[in-house]
Amino acid sequence: MIGLSPQNLSTTARKAFANAGWVFFDRIFRMATALLVGVWSARYLGPAQFGLLNFANVFPTVLTSLAGLGLANILITEIVRKDTFSEEQLLGTGFILRLVAGVVSLLIITVSVRILYSDQPVLQAMILFTSSVLVCQSVDVIDLHFQSRVKSRLSVIAKSIAFVLSTGLRVYFLANQFSLLAFSSIVFVEATLSALILIVIYNREDGQHIRQWRFSKPLAIRLLQMAWPIMISDFFIFLYMRSDQFLLKELASDLELGKYTAALRLSEVWYFIATAITSSFYPSIVKLKNQDEAAFQRAFRKLLALLSFISILIAVFISFTAPFLTQLLYGQQYSGADRILIIHIWSAVFVFTGVGSSYWFILHNKQRILLLKTVAGAVLNIVLNLVLVPDYGAVGASIATLLAYMMSSYLMNYFVKEARPVFFAQSVAFVDAFKINFIRSLLKRDE
C-alpha cells in the first residue's frame, strides 16, 4: 500500500500489515478473554455496580490527554526523521515530560474526587486506583520507540504478559467474590506490570538501555510547542467520549449507565483496528511525504478507503447481531443494550476515518485545526446529551455520540477551508472502499 519507491512498495506494506497483525493479536486476545472474564464480571456485579466500576475510569480517561501531552505521534515522527536530536534525547525528554504530567494529573484527580464524592470513600479509592495509569503511561515512550521501528510485537508481548497476569487475578477475585474496590485495583496492577515488562524488554535490545536516555530542555520546549494543540484536542476527544457516561449517571441512573457501558464494550472494542493500521503505516507515510507528494496522496486515500471498508463492515455485522450478542453475553438484566449498541456502533465509521485523517493534519503542521474540530465535537456532544439523556437515557447518549463524531471527524472538514482536501479524500474513500478491485489494489505495485 505505502512504500518509498515502486520497487519496495509491497514489501513495506507487508511489513506494516505484519506489524499491525501483532496489535490485532493483542486486541483479539483481549476480546476473547473479555467474553469469558469481562462478561463474567458484568453478570457478577450487575448493571448498577458494573456501571460504577466503569465510571471509575472516566476521570483518568479524560485526563489521559494531559498526562500524554499529545506527544505520541510527534515523538514517532521525530524518531523516524532523525533530525536534530538523538533518539535517546527524544525518549528521555518525552519520558520526563509525561512522568511530570502524569503526577500532576493524578493530583488533580485526587483533589477533585475528594470534593465531588466526599461522602463516597469507596468510589474515591476506586478512581484513584484506576488513575494510576496516568503515571505509568510515561513508560509508553518505549512503545513509541517500537512503533517507529515497526516492532509492535515487542510492545504486544509486554502488555500481553501483564494482561494475562492481571486477568488471572481478576478470575481469582471473581471465584472468591471479592468487593468492587478489589476489582478496580486490577487496573493499577496491570499498568504497573506492563510498564516494568516494557522496560525489561527495551533494556534487552542490543545497544539500548534507559540509562542512556537524556533530558533536553530545548527539545522539551520544542515538543511542547508542537504538541499543545494535540494535547488539548485529545482532551476534548476523551471529554466527549466519556461525558456521556458522566451525564448518564447524573441525569439518568446507574442502571442506564450500566447498560450503556455494556454496549460500549462491544462498540468501542473495535477502535483499536484503526489505530493499529494507521500507526503501522505511519512511519512509511512520514518518509513518503518528504519524497513524493503524489504517491503520498494516493497512499493516504488508500489508507482511508481501507479504514472505511473495515469500519462499515463491522457496523453492519454488529447491527444485525446486536440482539443476539447482548442477550448471549450479558443476559436479560441488560435488556435494551442492543438498541444502544445498534446506534453507537455506527460511530466507528467516523472514528476510523478520523484516526486516519488526523495524521494528515500533523504532517501538514495543522494541529490547530484538529483542536478546532475536536472542541466543536465535544461541545455538540455535551449539548446533545443534555437535551436527549433526560428523556431517552442511554439511547439518547448513543445518538448524541454518533452525531458528534460525524460532525467533528467528517463534516467539519468541509466547512474549514484548509481541511477540505481531507473531506474530499474521506468522501472518495467511502466510495473506493466498495470497489471490486479495492483489496487487490492495496498491495499492488505502482507502475
VENPELIN-V631354 format. One record per run of one state. SS is the DSSP state (hx for helix, st for strand, lp for the rest). FROM is the first residue (numbers start at 1). TO is the last residue. If there is no record, write none. Layout:
ss from to
SS FROM TO
SS FROM TO
This chain:
ss from to
lp 1 5
hx 6 68
lp 69 71
hx 72 81
lp 82 86
hx 87 116
lp 117 120
hx 121 130
lp 131 132
hx 133 148
lp 149 151
hx 152 175
lp 176 179
hx 180 204
lp 205 209
hx 210 212
lp 213 216
hx 217 251
lp 252 253
hx 254 291
lp 292 292
hx 293 330
lp 331 331
hx 332 334
lp 335 336
hx 337 344
lp 345 346
hx 347 363
lp 364 366
hx 367 415
lp 416 416
hx 417 432
lp 433 437
hx 438 442
lp 443 447
